[in-house]
């Protein structure tokens, strides 16, 4: 295991986040679509990159 600073953050579209099935009371269907099709499509809404030091 290597400790590093977070260098990049991405915001995932709410309808595409399969983790919602584990974290929300009313999840989206992204995890179900992933299991049914064996494909994962994620739209990135935005991102932040830290400048290297």
PQR file of N, CA, C, O and H, with PARSE charges and radii, in Angstrom:
ATOM      1  N   UNK A   1       0.838  -1.182   0.000 -0.4000 1.5000
ATOM      2  CA  UNK A   1       0.000   0.000   0.000 -0.0000 2.0000
ATOM      3  C   UNK A   1       0.877   1.238   0.000  0.5500 1.7000
ATOM      4  O   UNK A   1       1.845   1.327   0.755 -0.5500 1.4000
ATOM      5  N   UNK A   2       0.536   2.177  -0.839 -0.4000 1.5000
ATOM      6  CA  UNK A   2       1.313   3.415  -0.946 -0.0000 2.0000
ATOM      7  C   UNK A   2       0.419   4.605  -0.627  0.5500 1.7000
ATOM      8  O   UNK A   2      -0.654   4.754  -1.211 -0.5500 1.4000
ATOM      9  H   UNK A   2      -0.251   2.104  -1.452  0.4000 1.0000
ATOM     10  N   UNK A   3       0.858   5.446   0.290 -0.4000 1.5000
ATOM     11  CA  UNK A   3       0.104   6.662   0.615 -0.0000 2.0000
ATOM     12  C   UNK A   3       0.495   7.762  -0.346  0.5500 1.7000
ATOM     13  O   UNK A   3       1.678   8.028  -0.562 -0.5500 1.4000
ATOM     14  H   UNK A   3       1.730   5.325   0.764  0.4000 1.0000
ATOM     15  N   UNK A   4      -0.517   8.400  -0.924 -0.4000 1.5000
ATOM     16  CA  UNK A   4      -0.266   9.522  -1.825 -0.0000 2.0000
ATOM     17  C   UNK A   4      -1.361  10.556  -1.640  0.5500 1.7000
ATOM     18  O   UNK A   4      -2.426  10.261  -1.097 -0.5500 1.4000
ATOM     19  H   UNK A   4      -1.478   8.183  -0.749  0.4000 1.0000
ATOM     20  N   UNK A   5      -1.092  11.755  -2.090 -0.4000 1.5000
ATOM     21  CA  UNK A   5      -2.097  12.808  -2.096 -0.0000 2.0000
ATOM     22  C   UNK A   5      -3.097  12.537  -3.219  0.5500 1.7000
ATOM     23  O   UNK A   5      -2.742  11.964  -4.248 -0.5500 1.4000
ATOM     24  H   UNK A   5      -0.226  11.994  -2.531  0.4000 1.0000
ATOM     25  N   UNK A   6      -4.337  12.949  -3.016 -0.4000 1.5000
ATOM     26  CA  UNK A   6      -5.325  12.843  -4.085 -0.0000 2.0000
ATOM     27  C   UNK A   6      -4.988  13.891  -5.133  0.5500 1.7000
ATOM     28  O   UNK A   6      -4.898  15.080  -4.827 -0.5500 1.4000
ATOM     29  H   UNK A   6      -4.625  13.415  -2.179  0.4000 1.0000
ATOM     30  N   UNK A   7      -4.804  13.449  -6.360 -0.4000 1.5000
ATOM     31  CA  UNK A   7      -4.385  14.359  -7.427 -0.0000 2.0000
ATOM     32  C   UNK A   7      -5.526  14.713  -8.370  0.5500 1.7000
ATOM     33  O   UNK A   7      -5.465  15.736  -9.052 -0.5500 1.4000
ATOM     34  H   UNK A   7      -4.877  12.483  -6.609  0.4000 1.0000
ATOM     35  N   UNK A   8      -6.558  13.892  -8.419 -0.4000 1.5000
ATOM     36  CA  UNK A   8      -7.641  14.135  -9.367 -0.0000 2.0000
ATOM     37  C   UNK A   8      -8.971  13.682  -8.763  0.5500 1.7000
ATOM     38  O   UNK A   8      -9.066  12.597  -8.190 -0.5500 1.4000
ATOM     39  H   UNK A   8      -6.608  13.061  -7.865  0.4000 1.0000
ATOM     40  N   UNK A   9      -9.982  14.516  -8.898 -0.4000 1.5000
ATOM     41  CA  UNK A   9     -11.322  14.213  -8.405 -0.0000 2.0000
ATOM     42  C   UNK A   9     -12.279  14.333  -9.580  0.5500 1.7000
ATOM     43  O   UNK A   9     -12.189  15.278 -10.363 -0.5500 1.4000
ATOM     44  H   UNK A   9      -9.905  15.398  -9.363  0.4000 1.0000
ATOM     45  N   UNK A  10     -13.201  13.372  -9.707 -0.4000 1.5000
ATOM     46  CA  UNK A  10     -14.195  13.419 -10.783 -0.0000 2.0000
ATOM     47  C   UNK A  10     -15.587  13.290 -10.184  0.5500 1.7000
ATOM     48  O   UNK A  10     -15.824  12.478  -9.290 -0.5500 1.4000
ATOM     49  H   UNK A  10     -13.274  12.604  -9.071  0.4000 1.0000
ATOM     50  N   UNK A  11     -16.509  14.114 -10.700 -0.4000 1.5000
ATOM     51  CA  UNK A  11     -17.901  14.039 -10.291 -0.0000 2.0000
ATOM     52  C   UNK A  11     -18.648  13.182 -11.293  0.5500 1.7000
ATOM     53  O   UNK A  11     -18.639  13.466 -12.491 -0.5500 1.4000
ATOM     54  H   UNK A  11     -16.317  14.774 -11.426  0.4000 1.0000
ATOM     55  N   UNK A  12     -19.298  12.129 -10.803 -0.4000 1.5000
ATOM     56  CA  UNK A  12     -20.035  11.197 -11.647 -0.0000 2.0000
ATOM     57  C   UNK A  12     -21.495  11.625 -11.705  0.5500 1.7000
ATOM     58  O   UNK A  12     -22.083  12.000 -10.690 -0.5500 1.4000
ATOM     59  H   UNK A  12     -19.306  11.899  -9.830  0.4000 1.0000
ATOM     60  N   UNK A  13     -22.073  11.565 -12.898 -0.4000 1.5000
ATOM     61  CA  UNK A  13     -23.489  11.843 -13.077 -0.0000 2.0000
ATOM     62  C   UNK A  13     -24.288  10.942 -12.138  0.5500 1.7000
ATOM     63  O   UNK A  13     -24.002   9.749 -12.036 -0.5500 1.4000
ATOM     64  H   UNK A  13     -21.595  11.260 -13.722  0.4000 1.0000
ATOM     65  N   UNK A  14     -25.275  11.497 -11.458 -0.4000 1.5000
ATOM     66  CA  UNK A  14     -26.037  10.752 -10.464 -0.0000 2.0000
ATOM     67  C   UNK A  14     -26.739   9.517 -10.986  0.5500 1.7000
ATOM     68  O   UNK A  14     -26.951   8.574 -10.225 -0.5500 1.4000
ATOM     69  H   UNK A  14     -25.507  12.466 -11.541  0.4000 1.0000
ATOM     70  N   UNK A  15     -27.105   9.488 -12.254 -0.4000 1.5000
ATOM     71  CA  UNK A  15     -27.789   8.328 -12.826 -0.0000 2.0000
ATOM     72  C   UNK A  15     -26.819   7.209 -13.193  0.5500 1.7000
ATOM     73  O   UNK A  15     -27.252   6.094 -13.482 -0.5500 1.4000
ATOM     74  H   UNK A  15     -26.933  10.254 -12.873  0.4000 1.0000
ATOM     75  N   UNK A  16     -25.515   7.486 -13.187 -0.4000 1.5000
ATOM     76  CA  UNK A  16     -24.513   6.519 -13.633 -0.0000 2.0000
ATOM     77  C   UNK A  16     -23.709   5.888 -12.505  0.5500 1.7000
ATOM     78  O   UNK A  16     -22.849   5.048 -12.771 -0.5500 1.4000
ATOM     79  H   UNK A  16     -25.163   8.392 -12.952  0.4000 1.0000
ATOM     80  N   UNK A  17     -23.957   6.259 -11.269 -0.4000 1.5000
ATOM     81  CA  UNK A  17     -23.126   5.823 -10.156 -0.0000 2.0000
ATOM     82  C   UNK A  17     -23.627   4.498  -9.572  0.5500 1.7000
ATOM     83  O   UNK A  17     -24.627   4.488  -8.854 -0.5500 1.4000
ATOM     84  H   UNK A  17     -24.656   6.942 -11.053  0.4000 1.0000
ATOM     85  N   UNK A  18     -22.948   3.373  -9.867 -0.4000 1.5000
ATOM     86  CA  UNK A  18     -23.418   2.087  -9.350 -0.0000 2.0000
ATOM     87  C   UNK A  18     -23.308   1.972  -7.829  0.5500 1.7000
ATOM     88  O   UNK A  18     -23.983   1.132  -7.233 -0.5500 1.4000
ATOM     89  H   UNK A  18     -22.136   3.381 -10.451  0.4000 1.0000
ATOM     90  N   UNK A  19     -22.482   2.785  -7.196 -0.4000 1.5000
ATOM     91  CA  UNK A  19     -22.343   2.739  -5.736 -0.0000 2.0000
ATOM     92  C   UNK A  19     -23.613   3.205  -5.034  0.5500 1.7000
ATOM     93  O   UNK A  19     -23.795   2.909  -3.853 -0.5500 1.4000
ATOM     94  H   UNK A  19     -21.934   3.466  -7.680  0.4000 1.0000
ATOM     95  N   UNK A  20     -24.495   3.926  -5.723 -0.4000 1.5000
ATOM     96  CA  UNK A  20     -25.749   4.364  -5.119 -0.0000 2.0000
ATOM     97  C   UNK A  20     -26.576   3.188  -4.616  0.5500 1.7000
ATOM     98  O   UNK A  20     -27.330   3.331  -3.654 -0.5500 1.4000
ATOM     99  H   UNK A  20     -24.347   4.166  -6.683  0.4000 1.0000
ATOM    100  N   UNK A  21     -26.447   2.033  -5.252 -0.4000 1.5000
ATOM    101  CA  UNK A  21     -27.201   0.855  -4.821 -0.0000 2.0000
ATOM    102  C   UNK A  21     -26.825   0.443  -3.398  0.5500 1.7000
ATOM    103  O   UNK A  21     -27.617  -0.202  -2.711 -0.5500 1.4000
ATOM    104  H   UNK A  21     -25.835   1.917  -6.034  0.4000 1.0000
ATOM    105  N   UNK A  22     -25.639   0.806  -2.958 -0.4000 1.5000
ATOM    106  CA  UNK A  22     -25.175   0.454  -1.613 -0.0000 2.0000
ATOM    107  C   UNK A  22     -25.342   1.591  -0.614  0.5500 1.7000
ATOM    108  O   UNK A  22     -25.346   1.357   0.595 -0.5500 1.4000
ATOM    109  H   UNK A  22     -24.995   1.330  -3.516  0.4000 1.0000
ATOM    110  N   UNK A  23     -25.482   2.832  -1.109 -0.4000 1.5000
ATOM    111  CA  UNK A  23     -25.429   3.978  -0.207 -0.0000 2.0000
ATOM    112  C   UNK A  23     -26.712   4.797  -0.125  0.5500 1.7000
ATOM    113  O   UNK A  23     -26.809   5.680   0.727 -0.5500 1.4000
ATOM    114  H   UNK A  23     -25.478   3.022  -2.091  0.4000 1.0000
ATOM    115  N   UNK A  24     -27.696   4.536  -0.975 -0.4000 1.5000
ATOM    116  CA  UNK A  24     -28.904   5.368  -1.001 -0.0000 2.0000
ATOM    117  C   UNK A  24     -30.146   4.538  -0.669  0.5500 1.7000
ATOM    118  O   UNK A  24     -30.213   3.345  -0.967 -0.5500 1.4000
ATOM    119  H   UNK A  24     -27.617   3.819  -1.667  0.4000 1.0000
ATOM    120  N   UNK A  25     -31.121   5.193  -0.047 -0.4000 1.5000
ATOM    121  CA  UNK A  25     -32.383   4.518   0.253 -0.0000 2.0000
ATOM    122  C   UNK A  25     -33.167   4.246  -1.028  0.5500 1.7000
ATOM    123  O   UNK A  25     -33.849   3.226  -1.133 -0.5500 1.4000
ATOM    124  H   UNK A  25     -31.066   6.161   0.196  0.4000 1.0000
ATOM    125  N   UNK A  26     -33.074   5.152  -2.002 -0.4000 1.5000
ATOM    126  CA  UNK A  26     -33.733   4.966  -3.302 -0.0000 2.0000
ATOM    127  C   UNK A  26     -32.669   5.051  -4.392  0.5500 1.7000
ATOM    128  O   UNK A  26     -32.486   6.107  -4.998 -0.5500 1.4000
ATOM    129  H   UNK A  26     -32.520   5.980  -1.917  0.4000 1.0000
ATOM    130  N   UNK A  27     -31.971   3.950  -4.644 -0.4000 1.5000
ATOM    131  CA  UNK A  27     -30.848   3.978  -5.594 -0.0000 2.0000
ATOM    132  C   UNK A  27     -31.303   4.059  -7.044  0.5500 1.7000
ATOM    133  O   UNK A  27     -32.447   3.751  -7.376 -0.5500 1.4000
ATOM    134  H   UNK A  27     -32.120   3.092  -4.152  0.4000 1.0000
ATOM    135  N   UNK A  28     -30.373   4.484  -7.903 -0.4000 1.5000
ATOM    136  CA  UNK A  28     -30.624   4.448  -9.341 -0.0000 2.0000
ATOM    137  C   UNK A  28     -30.460   3.007  -9.829  0.5500 1.7000
ATOM    138  O   UNK A  28     -30.221   2.110  -9.021 -0.5500 1.4000
ATOM    139  H   UNK A  28     -29.443   4.734  -7.634  0.4000 1.0000
ATOM    140  N   UNK A  29     -30.582   2.774 -11.124 -0.4000 1.5000
ATOM    141  CA  UNK A  29     -30.526   1.417 -11.661 -0.0000 2.0000
ATOM    142  C   UNK A  29     -29.178   1.099 -12.301  0.5500 1.7000
ATOM    143  O   UNK A  29     -29.073   0.132 -13.055 -0.5500 1.4000
ATOM    144  H   UNK A  29     -30.777   3.502 -11.781  0.4000 1.0000
ATOM    145  N   UNK A  30     -28.152   1.885 -12.020 -0.4000 1.5000
ATOM    146  CA  UNK A  30     -26.846   1.697 -12.662 -0.0000 2.0000
ATOM    147  C   UNK A  30     -26.231   0.338 -12.338  0.5500 1.7000
ATOM    148  O   UNK A  30     -25.680  -0.311 -13.227 -0.5500 1.4000
ATOM    149  H   UNK A  30     -28.237   2.672 -11.408  0.4000 1.0000
ATOM    150  N   UNK A  31     -26.314  -0.100 -11.094 -0.4000 1.5000
ATOM    151  CA  UNK A  31     -25.737  -1.400 -10.732 -0.0000 2.0000
ATOM    152  C   UNK A  31     -26.493  -2.535 -11.428  0.5500 1.7000
ATOM    153  O   UNK A  31     -25.882  -3.487 -11.913 -0.5500 1.4000
ATOM    154  H   UNK A  31     -26.762   0.427 -10.372  0.4000 1.0000
ATOM    155  N   UNK A  32     -27.796  -2.432 -11.474 -0.4000 1.5000
ATOM    156  CA  UNK A  32     -28.601  -3.452 -12.156 -0.0000 2.0000
ATOM    157  C   UNK A  32     -28.249  -3.519 -13.646  0.5500 1.7000
ATOM    158  O   UNK A  32     -28.115  -4.611 -14.197 -0.5500 1.4000
ATOM    159  H   UNK A  32     -28.292  -1.658 -11.080  0.4000 1.0000
ATOM    160  N   UNK A  33     -28.097  -2.360 -14.303 -0.4000 1.5000
ATOM    161  CA  UNK A  33     -27.702  -2.338 -15.720 -0.0000 2.0000
ATOM    162  C   UNK A  33     -26.323  -2.956 -15.904  0.5500 1.7000
ATOM    163  O   UNK A  33     -26.091  -3.677 -16.875 -0.5500 1.4000
ATOM    164  H   UNK A  33     -28.206  -1.473 -13.856  0.4000 1.0000
ATOM    165  N   UNK A  34     -25.408  -2.680 -14.981 -0.4000 1.5000
ATOM    166  CA  UNK A  34     -24.060  -3.243 -15.062 -0.0000 2.0000
ATOM    167  C   UNK A  34     -24.095  -4.772 -14.962  0.5500 1.7000
ATOM    168  O   UNK A  34     -23.426  -5.464 -15.729 -0.5500 1.4000
ATOM    169  H   UNK A  34     -25.597  -2.095 -14.193  0.4000 1.0000
ATOM    170  N   UNK A  35     -24.862  -5.281 -14.033 -0.4000 1.5000
ATOM    171  CA  UNK A  35     -24.961  -6.733 -13.857 -0.0000 2.0000
ATOM    172  C   UNK A  35     -25.630  -7.385 -15.070  0.5500 1.7000
ATOM    173  O   UNK A  35     -25.197  -8.445 -15.523 -0.5500 1.4000
ATOM    174  H   UNK A  35     -25.406  -4.719 -13.410  0.4000 1.0000
ATOM    175  N   UNK A  36     -26.676  -6.757 -15.591 -0.4000 1.5000
ATOM    176  CA  UNK A  36     -27.408  -7.330 -16.726 -0.0000 2.0000
ATOM    177  C   UNK A  36     -26.602  -7.326 -18.020  0.5500 1.7000
ATOM    178  O   UNK A  36     -26.689  -8.268 -18.807 -0.5500 1.4000
ATOM    179  H   UNK A  36     -27.027  -5.896 -15.222  0.4000 1.0000
ATOM    180  N   UNK A  37     -25.812  -6.268 -18.248 -0.4000 1.5000
ATOM    181  CA  UNK A  37     -25.133  -6.108 -19.541 -0.0000 2.0000
ATOM    182  C   UNK A  37     -23.637  -6.358 -19.483  0.5500 1.7000
ATOM    183  O   UNK A  37     -22.995  -6.508 -20.523 -0.5500 1.4000
ATOM    184  H   UNK A  37     -25.741  -5.502 -17.609  0.4000 1.0000
ATOM    185  N   UNK A  38     -23.069  -6.405 -18.279 -0.4000 1.5000
ATOM    186  CA  UNK A  38     -21.621  -6.536 -18.097 -0.0000 2.0000
ATOM    187  C   UNK A  38     -20.867  -5.352 -18.709  0.5500 1.7000
ATOM    188  O   UNK A  38     -19.705  -5.481 -19.094 -0.5500 1.4000
ATOM    189  H   UNK A  38     -23.590  -6.284 -17.434  0.4000 1.0000
ATOM    190  N   UNK A  39     -21.532  -4.206 -18.796 -0.4000 1.5000
ATOM    191  CA  UNK A  39     -20.924  -2.969 -19.296 -0.0000 2.0000
ATOM    192  C   UNK A  39     -21.256  -1.843 -18.330  0.5500 1.7000
ATOM    193  O   UNK A  39     -22.346  -1.801 -17.760 -0.5500 1.4000
ATOM    194  H   UNK A  39     -22.476  -4.100 -18.484  0.4000 1.0000
ATOM    195  N   UNK A  40     -20.313  -0.938 -18.151 -0.4000 1.5000
ATOM    196  CA  UNK A  40     -20.509   0.191 -17.255 -0.0000 2.0000
ATOM    197  C   UNK A  40     -20.251   1.475 -18.021  0.5500 1.7000
ATOM    198  O   UNK A  40     -19.168   1.671 -18.573 -0.5500 1.4000
ATOM    199  H   UNK A  40     -19.427  -0.973 -18.614  0.4000 1.0000
ATOM    200  N   UNK A  41     -21.234   2.336 -18.052 -0.4000 1.5000
ATOM    201  CA  UNK A  41     -21.107   3.624 -18.728 -0.0000 2.0000
ATOM    202  C   UNK A  41     -21.244   4.719 -17.676  0.5500 1.7000
ATOM    203  O   UNK A  41     -22.269   4.814 -17.000 -0.5500 1.4000
ATOM    204  H   UNK A  41     -22.113   2.176 -17.604  0.4000 1.0000
ATOM    205  N   UNK A  42     -20.207   5.546 -17.540 -0.4000 1.5000
ATOM    206  CA  UNK A  42     -20.208   6.608 -16.533 -0.0000 2.0000
ATOM    207  C   UNK A  42     -19.937   7.942 -17.211  0.5500 1.7000
ATOM    208  O   UNK A  42     -18.915   8.123 -17.872 -0.5500 1.4000
ATOM    209  H   UNK A  42     -19.375   5.469 -18.089  0.4000 1.0000
ATOM    210  N   UNK A  43     -20.869   8.872 -17.038 -0.4000 1.5000
ATOM    211  CA  UNK A  43     -20.688  10.229 -17.548 -0.0000 2.0000
ATOM    212  C   UNK A  43     -20.070  11.077 -16.441  0.5500 1.7000
ATOM    213  O   UNK A  43     -20.583  11.125 -15.323 -0.5500 1.4000
ATOM    214  H   UNK A  43     -21.699   8.725 -16.500  0.4000 1.0000
ATOM    215  N   UNK A  44     -18.977  11.736 -16.760 -0.4000 1.5000
ATOM    216  CA  UNK A  44     -18.294  12.601 -15.796 -0.0000 2.0000
ATOM    217  C   UNK A  44     -18.846  14.008 -15.949  0.5500 1.7000
ATOM    218  O   UNK A  44     -18.837  14.567 -17.046 -0.5500 1.4000
ATOM    219  H   UNK A  44     -18.560  11.697 -17.668  0.4000 1.0000
ATOM    220  N   UNK A  45     -19.327  14.581 -14.850 -0.4000 1.5000
ATOM    221  CA  UNK A  45     -19.921  15.912 -14.859 -0.0000 2.0000
ATOM    222  C   UNK A  45     -18.878  17.017 -14.697  0.5500 1.7000
ATOM    223  O   UNK A  45     -19.096  18.140 -15.150 -0.5500 1.4000
ATOM    224  H   UNK A  45     -19.335  14.127 -13.959  0.4000 1.0000
ATOM    225  N   UNK A  46     -17.770  16.717 -14.070 -0.4000 1.5000
ATOM    226  CA  UNK A  46     -16.729  17.711 -13.853 -0.0000 2.0000
ATOM    227  C   UNK A  46     -15.544  17.072 -13.172  0.5500 1.7000
ATOM    228  O   UNK A  46     -15.626  15.938 -12.701 -0.5500 1.4000
ATOM    229  H   UNK A  46     -17.593  15.804 -13.702  0.4000 1.0000
ATOM    230  N   UNK A  47     -14.442  17.796 -13.120 -0.4000 1.5000
ATOM    231  CA  UNK A  47     -13.253  17.253 -12.469 -0.0000 2.0000
ATOM    232  C   UNK A  47     -12.388  18.376 -11.928  0.5500 1.7000
ATOM    233  O   UNK A  47     -12.497  19.531 -12.340 -0.5500 1.4000
ATOM    234  H   UNK A  47     -14.375  18.717 -13.503  0.4000 1.0000
ATOM    235  N   UNK A  48     -11.526  18.003 -10.993 -0.4000 1.5000
ATOM    236  CA  UNK A  48     -10.565  18.928 -10.395 -0.0000 2.0000
ATOM    237  C   UNK A  48      -9.222  18.227 -10.382  0.5500 1.7000
ATOM    238  O   UNK A  48      -9.130  17.069  -9.974 -0.5500 1.4000
ATOM    239  H   UNK A  48     -11.437  17.065 -10.658  0.4000 1.0000
ATOM    240  N   UNK A  49      -8.188  18.910 -10.819 -0.4000 1.5000
ATOM    241  CA  UNK A  49      -6.842  18.356 -10.754 -0.0000 2.0000
ATOM    242  C   UNK A  49      -5.973  19.287  -9.928  0.5500 1.7000
ATOM    243  O   UNK A  49      -6.011  20.506 -10.093 -0.5500 1.4000
ATOM    244  H   UNK A  49      -8.263  19.850 -11.151  0.4000 1.0000
ATOM    245  N   UNK A  50      -5.193  18.696  -9.039 -0.4000 1.5000
ATOM    246  CA  UNK A  50      -4.269  19.480  -8.227 -0.0000 2.0000
ATOM    247  C   UNK A  50      -2.978  19.667  -8.994  0.5500 1.7000
ATOM    248  O   UNK A  50      -2.530  18.772  -9.711 -0.5500 1.4000
ATOM    249  H   UNK A  50      -5.162  17.705  -8.905  0.4000 1.0000
ATOM    250  N   UNK A  51      -2.394  20.818  -8.840 -0.4000 1.5000
ATOM    251  CA  UNK A  51      -1.106  21.090  -9.480 -0.0000 2.0000
ATOM    252  C   UNK A  51      -0.017  20.279  -8.788  0.5500 1.7000
ATOM    253  O   UNK A  51       0.005  20.204  -7.560 -0.5500 1.4000
ATOM    254  H   UNK A  51      -2.757  21.545  -8.257  0.4000 1.0000
ATOM    255  N   UNK A  52       0.877  19.677  -9.549 -0.4000 1.5000
ATOM    256  CA  UNK A  52       1.978  18.931  -8.928 -0.0000 2.0000
ATOM    257  C   UNK A  52       2.899  19.870  -8.156  0.5500 1.7000
ATOM    258  O   UNK A  52       3.131  21.010  -8.557 -0.5500 1.4000
ATOM    259  H   UNK A  52       0.858  19.738 -10.547  0.4000 1.0000
ATOM    260  N   UNK A  53       3.411  19.369  -7.051 -0.4000 1.5000
ATOM    261  CA  UNK A  53       4.306  20.206  -6.226 -0.0000 2.0000
ATOM    262  C   UNK A  53       5.744  19.993  -6.595  0.5500 1.7000
ATOM    263  O   UNK A  53       6.631  20.612  -6.007 -0.5500 1.4000
ATOM    264  H   UNK A  53       3.222  18.442  -6.724  0.4000 1.0000
TER
END
